Amino acid sequence: MILNVLKQVTTYCRRPLFNETVRLYSIYEPPYLKQKEFVIPICPVLNIQIRGYNYPVLESYQSFVHKIANVFNFTIDQSFPLPHKEHKIKRYKKGSTIVDAEYDLKIYERDIQISNVSSTKYPILIRILEATLPEGVSLHVDKYDPSLEKKRFIPNRDLIDTKKELEELTENKEK
């Protein structure tokens, strides 16, 4: 009965089952290969600093950096603007001290802090950011520095003046 079933299966599949040999062995792997598994190192928290003269272009590029970070599955810790810096540029007439033109330039800055960046994806991220950098925008990537938090906030002049007055009053009372 078993032979009849085997004949039916071999005729149904149209190839003989008994001519093929079944191999019951595996590839030998030495045990020391399994002992050490390699872990891809993670970079520290990165601070991506972008600066430019045109605020809408800078905002657009910042959103692009966010999209790229999401594609790579990086964690975006913070993203914040810094106060702009103003520069007055004067152009003089040739060979004189007479001002020909005067320009007011504002330099805007955005900071993006990214974590969970693997060391294998880091160079790819940097290359993409450099290749897609718009005209007039500069890029600086570095480890996160906590002193950037101080640059982030605009000082309140009224608060600083009242603190000085309070210090003067306490000094006068002590004397």
Secondary structure, DSSP 8 states (H G I E B T S, - for coil): -HHHHHHHHHHHHTS-SSSS----------THHHH------B---EEEEEEES-HHHHHHHHHHHHHHHHHTT-EEEEEEEEEEEEEEEEEE-TTSS-EEEEEEEEEEEEEEEEE--BTTTHHHHHHHHHHT--TTEEEEEEE--TTHHHHHS---HHHHHHHHHHHHHHHHHH-
